[in-house]
Amino acid sequence: MSNDHIKTTTDPLDRFTEYYLRSGVSKRIFTPSKNPLLFIEGVSGVVLYRKKSFQVEMFICQPNTVIPEHTHPDVDSYELFLYGMQFTHSGETVISEEQAKQDTNGIPSWAYKTLRVRPNDTHGGKASKFGGAFISIQHWLNGVDPTHVSSNWSGETMGYQHSKQTGLLNTITQPSTELELEV
């Protein structure tokens, strides 16, 4: 996890993150009219900003929601902790359950800490028993237009709805909607 600042470099995501967090743009929300909302497997998301290959999404997770280890092959991102989220990166815990609960003067101690997640870096998370929230600052690569990072996904999905969204439907069985009665 990095401190609450991003080094200014020639890296496009670093430059965009610095611009977004420091310029005042983040004080306004520019939700696009095309495909801004996501509701899937206990996670709600809203696009706060989208321009060309750059996008910022905020996610709110219901209590105890698990985001299994996965990658985003066409997305380079910074994940910005807001509240109640345990994060893993490359199989290591980077914000633990205890850290996610820490409080400093009524504000989560880890708020605005960032984690760089490069394409194909495995990462995941789990919301606390009260839920969790984070922001994803993204640079979409390889000519892929930004939509939702949940659709640019490689790895175990979060469930049936998510498998359907990603096109990985053959990896999970549809839940039964009919009651099975014993005869």
C-alpha positions as CSV (number, residue, x, y, z in Angstrom):
1,M,0.0,0.0,0.0
2,S,1.3,3.4,-0.8
3,N,0.9,6.6,1.2
4,D,-1.8,9.0,0.2
5,H,0.2,10.5,-2.7
6,I,1.1,9.1,-6.1
7,K,4.6,9.8,-7.6
8,T,4.4,12.0,-10.7
9,T,6.1,10.0,-13.5
10,T,5.7,9.4,-17.2
11,D,3.4,6.5,-16.4
12,P,0.0,7.3,-17.9
13,L,-2.0,5.9,-14.9
14,D,0.3,7.7,-12.4
15,R,-0.3,11.0,-14.3
16,F,-4.1,10.5,-14.5
17,T,-4.3,9.5,-10.8
18,E,-2.3,12.6,-9.8
19,Y,-4.6,14.8,-12.0
20,Y,-7.8,13.2,-10.7
21,L,-6.9,13.4,-7.0
22,R,-5.2,16.8,-7.0
23,S,-6.9,18.9,-9.7
24,G,-10.3,19.3,-8.0
25,V,-12.0,17.1,-10.7
26,S,-12.6,14.5,-7.9
27,K,-14.7,17.1,-6.0
28,R,-17.2,16.8,-8.9
29,I,-18.8,13.7,-10.2
30,F,-19.0,13.3,-14.0
31,T,-21.1,10.1,-14.3
32,P,-21.5,9.2,-17.9
33,S,-24.9,8.6,-19.4
34,K,-23.8,5.3,-21.1
35,N,-23.5,2.3,-18.8
36,P,-22.7,4.0,-15.5
37,L,-24.2,1.6,-12.9
38,L,-23.4,-1.9,-11.8
39,F,-25.3,-4.2,-9.5
40,I,-23.9,-7.7,-9.2
41,E,-23.4,-10.4,-6.5
42,G,-23.7,-8.0,-3.5
43,V,-21.6,-5.2,-5.1
44,S,-23.0,-1.9,-6.4
45,G,-20.8,0.3,-8.6
46,V,-21.0,3.7,-10.2
47,V,-18.7,5.3,-12.7
48,L,-17.7,8.7,-11.3
49,Y,-15.6,9.7,-14.3
50,R,-14.9,8.3,-17.8
51,K,-12.9,9.9,-20.5
52,K,-11.2,8.0,-23.4
53,S,-9.2,5.1,-21.8
54,F,-9.5,6.5,-18.2
55,Q,-12.2,5.8,-15.8
56,V,-12.9,6.0,-12.0
57,E,-15.5,3.7,-10.4
58,M,-16.7,3.6,-6.8
59,F,-17.9,0.3,-5.4
60,I,-20.0,-0.4,-2.3
61,C,-20.1,-4.0,-1.1
62,Q,-22.7,-5.6,1.1
63,P,-21.5,-7.1,4.4
64,N,-19.2,-10.1,4.1
65,T,-19.1,-9.9,0.3
66,V,-16.1,-11.9,-1.0
67,I,-14.3,-10.8,-4.2
68,P,-12.2,-13.9,-5.1
69,E,-8.6,-13.5,-6.4
70,H,-8.7,-12.5,-10.1
71,T,-7.0,-10.4,-12.7
72,H,-8.1,-7.7,-15.2
73,P,-6.0,-8.4,-18.3
74,D,-6.8,-5.0,-20.0
75,V,-6.9,-2.7,-17.0
76,D,-4.1,-1.0,-15.0
77,S,-5.5,0.5,-11.8
78,Y,-5.0,2.0,-8.4
79,E,-7.5,0.7,-5.8
80,L,-8.2,3.4,-3.2
81,F,-9.5,2.2,0.2
82,L,-12.5,4.0,1.7
83,Y,-14.0,1.7,4.3
84,G,-14.2,-1.8,5.6
85,M,-12.4,-3.7,2.9
86,Q,-9.7,-6.4,3.3
87,F,-7.5,-6.4,0.2
88,T,-5.2,-9.1,-1.2
89,H,-2.5,-8.6,-3.9
90,S,-0.5,-11.4,-5.4
91,G,-1.7,-13.8,-2.7
92,E,-0.6,-11.5,0.2
93,T,-2.9,-9.6,2.5
94,V,-2.2,-5.9,2.1
95,I,-5.1,-4.6,4.3
96,S,-6.1,-7.0,7.0
97,E,-9.5,-7.2,8.8
98,E,-8.0,-5.5,11.8
99,Q,-6.5,-2.6,9.6
100,A,-9.8,-2.2,7.8
101,K,-11.5,-1.5,11.2
102,Q,-8.9,1.0,12.5
103,D,-10.2,4.5,13.1
104,T,-8.5,7.8,13.5
105,N,-10.6,10.7,14.8
106,G,-13.8,9.1,13.4
107,I,-12.3,8.4,9.9
108,P,-11.0,5.0,8.7
109,S,-7.2,5.0,9.3
110,W,-6.5,3.5,5.9
111,A,-8.8,5.8,3.9
112,Y,-7.3,7.0,0.7
113,K,-4.4,4.5,0.8
114,T,-3.8,3.2,-2.7
115,L,-2.8,-0.1,-4.1
116,R,-1.4,-0.4,-7.6
117,V,-2.9,-3.3,-9.5
118,R,-1.2,-3.9,-12.9
119,P,-2.8,-6.0,-15.6
120,N,-2.7,-9.6,-14.7
121,D,-1.8,-8.9,-11.0
122,T,-4.0,-11.2,-8.9
123,H,-6.0,-9.4,-6.2
124,G,-9.2,-9.8,-4.3
125,G,-11.0,-8.6,-1.2
126,K,-13.7,-9.1,1.4
127,A,-16.1,-6.6,2.9
128,S,-16.4,-6.3,6.7
129,K,-19.5,-7.4,8.6
130,F,-20.7,-3.8,8.1
131,G,-19.9,-3.7,4.4
132,G,-17.1,-2.0,2.5
133,A,-16.3,0.6,-0.1
134,F,-13.4,1.5,-2.4
135,I,-12.6,3.5,-5.5
136,S,-10.9,2.1,-8.6
137,I,-8.9,4.5,-10.7
138,Q,-8.3,2.8,-14.1
139,H,-6.4,3.0,-17.3
140,W,-8.0,0.7,-19.9
141,L,-5.5,-0.9,-22.3
142,N,-5.2,-2.7,-25.6
143,G,-7.9,-0.7,-27.3
144,V,-10.6,-2.0,-24.9
145,D,-13.2,0.7,-24.2
146,P,-13.9,1.2,-20.5
147,T,-17.1,-0.4,-19.1
148,H,-16.9,-2.0,-15.6
149,V,-13.8,-3.8,-14.3
150,S,-16.1,-6.7,-13.4
151,S,-16.5,-7.4,-17.1
152,N,-12.7,-7.5,-17.8
153,W,-12.1,-10.4,-15.5
154,S,-10.0,-13.5,-15.4
155,G,-10.4,-16.0,-12.6
156,E,-13.2,-17.4,-10.4
157,T,-16.3,-15.2,-10.7
158,M,-18.4,-14.0,-7.8
159,G,-21.4,-16.0,-8.8
160,Y,-24.0,-16.7,-11.5
161,Q,-24.8,-13.1,-12.4
162,H,-21.2,-12.2,-12.6
163,S,-20.4,-15.3,-14.8
164,K,-23.2,-14.2,-17.1
165,Q,-21.8,-10.7,-17.3
166,T,-18.3,-11.8,-18.1
167,G,-19.3,-14.5,-20.6
168,L,-17.8,-17.1,-18.3
169,L,-21.2,-18.7,-17.7
170,N,-19.9,-22.2,-18.3
171,T,-17.9,-22.0,-15.1
172,I,-20.9,-21.9,-12.8
173,T,-24.3,-23.6,-12.6
174,Q,-27.4,-21.5,-12.7
175,P,-29.3,-21.5,-9.4
176,S,-32.5,-23.4,-9.3
177,T,-35.6,-21.3,-9.3
178,E,-38.0,-24.2,-8.8
179,L,-38.6,-26.0,-5.5
180,E,-37.6,-29.6,-5.7
181,L,-40.2,-31.7,-3.8
182,E,-39.5,-35.1,-2.4
183,V,-41.9,-37.6,-3.9
